[in-house]
Amino acid sequence: MDAPDFQIATTESRWIDVFDQETQCQPQRDVQLPDVDFKREAGLAAWWRVENCLGFKIHTDSIERLGDQVVVSATSSGPGPGACAAARGELESFLVLEKSPLFTGNQPVKFVLNGVTVGTEKPR
């Protein structure tokens, strides 16, 4: 994946597309995405950013409804000095949201990384 990229899956076929996208370059396809019950949940995939170091991490800080959209906020953190293994590292999140009156799966979702909007995705 080339980040940033975001997907909202409200059906099993869309979640399979997310899985295929995540594993397309991996020979063993050993990635486990979270299980989603699409009758009452939706899956969100966020490929936030690519780093040239494997020591970076991503943390989802909050998911909240603001106006007509849902906002997913995350923070990235880097490795300590001298702790960087030079390689392509993807900062990614796979989330399952329960459907409710606040999130029906039809709202646009805004993705904010370190306080900066990096993308918006509308359900398809």
SVG drawing of the C-alpha trace seen along z (x, -y; Angstrom):
<svg xmlns="http://www.w3.org/2000/svg" viewBox="-30 -20 52 38">
<polyline fill="none" stroke="black" stroke-width="0.4" points="0.0,0.0 1.0,-3.5 -0.1,-5.6 -2.2,-7.5 -5.2,-5.4 -8.4,-4.7 -11.2,-2.2 -14.6,-1.8 -16.1,1.7 -19.8,2.2 -20.0,5.5 -18.0,8.7 -17.0,8.3 -15.5,4.8 -13.6,6.3 -12.2,9.0 -11.1,6.2 -9.3,4.6 -7.6,7.9 -6.6,8.4 -5.2,4.9 -3.2,5.5 -1.7,8.8 -1.2,8.2 2.6,8.1 3.0,10.8 3.8,14.3 2.3,16.0 -0.8,13.8 -0.6,14.4 -2.4,11.2 -5.4,11.5 -7.9,8.7 -10.4,8.3 -13.6,10.3 -16.6,8.0 -20.3,8.8 -21.6,6.6 -25.1,6.7 -24.0,4.6 -20.5,3.4 -18.3,1.8 -14.6,2.2 -12.2,-0.7 -8.7,-0.4 -6.2,-3.2 -2.8,-3.1 -1.6,-6.3 2.0,-6.8 5.1,-5.0 8.3,-5.3 11.9,-4.2 12.2,-2.7 10.5,0.3 10.5,-1.3 7.6,-3.6 4.2,-2.9 0.7,-4.2 -1.9,-4.6 -5.6,-5.3 -6.4,-8.1 -10.1,-8.6 -13.1,-7.9 -15.9,-10.5 -18.8,-11.9 -18.4,-15.6 -21.2,-17.1 -22.1,-14.9 -18.8,-12.9 -16.8,-10.5 -13.3,-11.5 -10.6,-8.9 -7.6,-10.5 -4.2,-8.8 -0.7,-9.6 2.5,-8.2 5.7,-7.8 9.2,-7.0 11.9,-4.8 14.5,-5.9 17.9,-7.1 19.8,-4.3 16.8,-1.9 15.7,-2.2 15.9,0.8 16.1,-0.7 13.3,0.8 9.9,-0.2 7.5,-0.4 3.8,-1.0 1.8,-2.8 -1.6,-1.1 -4.7,-0.6 -7.6,1.9 -10.6,1.0 -14.1,2.4 -16.9,-0.1 -20.2,0.9 -23.1,-0.6 -25.4,-2.9 -27.4,-6.1 -24.1,-7.9 -22.4,-5.7 -24.6,-3.9 -21.7,-3.1 -22.9,-5.7 -21.1,-8.8 -17.9,-10.1 -14.9,-9.3 -12.1,-11.9 -8.6,-10.5 -6.4,-12.8 -2.7,-11.9 -0.7,-13.9 -3.4,-16.7 -3.3,-17.0 -6.1,-15.7 -4.6,-13.1 -7.7,-11.9 -11.4,-11.5 -13.2,-8.4 -16.9,-8.0 -18.6,-4.6 -19.1,-3.0"/>
</svg>
